[in-house]
């Protein structure tokens, strides 16, 4: 129904953005991935997923807009919410904890542990996501699975070390992911050292 919204960014928060387009202000739910990709300029364009939930008892409907900085993230979001047990908010949480490439490659490589690392995702749901989406994500353009597996192993080792040092898991995970995204090739030791500088 709504493909995208292009307009002036009025406010942005880690969970939502308010965009003015043609005199209307749109409240758009976003992930941390999209939040970090939003430009500093006033004019932005967000790809939209329009969600309508109808309460069976009252008959009232709830209309919600979800915005994405890229098509890869929106496509993955749509696949995630097609899974029984994955709500739109759960999918947004997953895309806030892992960027689309990380999540897509975790699904493609069957890495249940990475998916389960997202808050609120138990082992059964993580396994269901892998089982049901492994073949469906083939058409999406993610970075190489092999390079992901290597960088993912390094990320997991670095994250384990930071957790052992007593750092908060969510903050450590975000710092590690940011470094890995910027550095194509990095050793575990170098990753830990950089992460410690940013914690």
N, C-alpha and C positions, 0 to 999 in steps of 0.2 A: 504493500500500500504506500509506504513512504520509503524511497530508495536512499535518499541522503538529505541532510540539512546543511546548507551553506549559509553562513552569516557571521555576525559579530559575537565574539566570545565575551559574555558579560561577567560570568563568574566561573571559576573552575576549582573543583575539590577532588580529592583522590577517588571519591565515589560517584560524583556527578558533575555535569557542566550545564550552564544555562546559556543558550545560544539564541540571539535575536535574529530573526529572519523575516523580512517584509512586515515589520511592526509587531510580530508575535514573539513571545519568549518561550522557548521550549526547554523543559526540564529533561535532561538526557542522562540516564544512568550509564556510567562508564567503568571500565576496569582500570587497575593501576597501570597496565601496559599502555592503554590509550592515554591515560593521564600524563604519563611520562613522554608520550609522543606528541602531545599537543604543542603547537608552535607558540612562541612568545607574541606573535603578531595578533592583532584583533580579529582578522578574518580567518575562519576555520571551516573545514568541511568534514562532517562525520557521516559515515555510512550508518544506516539505521536498521534495527530490527524492531518491528512494531508488535508488541505483545498485548493480547487481550485475554484476561482471565474472567470467567463468569462464575459467580457464586450460585450454585445450584439451588440452595435454599431460598435466598432472597431475590435472585434473578439480577442482582446488580453486577455491573462489569467494571473491571479495573484496567485502564489503558496505560501502558508503560512503554517508554522509548528507551532502547539500549543503543548506545553509539559506539562506533569503532573507528580507529584511525586507519585501518587497512582491511582489505577484503579477506585476507588470510585469517585474521582474527574473527571476523564475522562468520565466515564459513565454518570455522571450528566451533564457534558458539552454537550455531544451528545444529551441528552434528551432536554436540554434547547434550542439548536439551531434548534431543530425540530419544535419549536413553531414559528408561524408567528409573526414577529415583534422582534424576539430575534436574533440578529446577533452574530457572533463569538466574536466580541469585547464586546458586551453587556453581553454575557455569562461569559466572562473572568472578566468583572467588577463585576458581581454578585459573582463569586467565589473568588474575591479579597476582597469583603466586608464581605462575610460570608464564613466560612469554609464549606466543603461538608456536614458534619453532621448537622450543623445549617440550611443550606439551604434545605437539604433533609427533615429534620424533620419539617421545617416550611411549606413545600409543603404538606407533609403527614398529618399534623395537620390542614391544611387549614388556616394557620396564614398569611393572606394577608399583614398585617401591617409590618411584618418583611421583606417580599420580597419587599414591596414598599419603605422600608427604604434605598434601594440601589439607588444610584444616577442614574437618567434617567429612572427609572421604575415607571410608573404612575399606578393609581388604576386599570384601565381596563386591562393593560398588566399583572399586578400582579395577578389579578383574573383569567385571561386566563391561566397563568402558573400553578396555583393551579388546575384549572378545568381539564386541559389536561394532567397533569403529576401526579396527586394524585394517580391514580391506577398504573401507570407505574413504580413508584419508589419503589413499594412493594418488588420487587426482589433484590433491592440494599441493601447492609448491612450498615445501619446507626445505630447510638446508639439509645437506647430506646426512643420512642416518649414521653412517660410520663415523663421521667427524663428531656427531652428537654423542655417540656412545663413548668415544674417547674423552671428550670434554666433560661429559656427564660423570664419568668415573672420577676425573680430577675434581670436579665440583663437589661430588659426594664426599671424597676424602677430605677436602678442605673444610667443608661444612661440619663434618664429624669432629675435626680438630678444633674448630671454633666453638662448637657445642661443649666439647670436653673442657675448654678453657672458661666455660661459664657464660658465654654470650647468648643472647636471646635468639631463638631459632629463626623467627620470621625476618628479623633485621639482618642476621647473618646470611640467610638465604638470598635476600635481596641484594646485599653488597656483593656476594660471590657471583650471582647471576649477572650483575652489571659489569663486573670486571671481565668475566668470561665472554660477554658480548662484545667488549671493546678489544680484547686481546685474542687474536686467532689461535696463537700457540703460546701456552704458558704452562710452567711446571706447577706441581702441587705446592712446593715450597714458596715459589714466587707469588702464587695466588693467595696463600695464607698471609704472607707478609703484606701484600697490598691491601687485603681485607682488614688486617689489624690496624693499618694506617687510617682506614676509613670508618672503623667502628666507633 
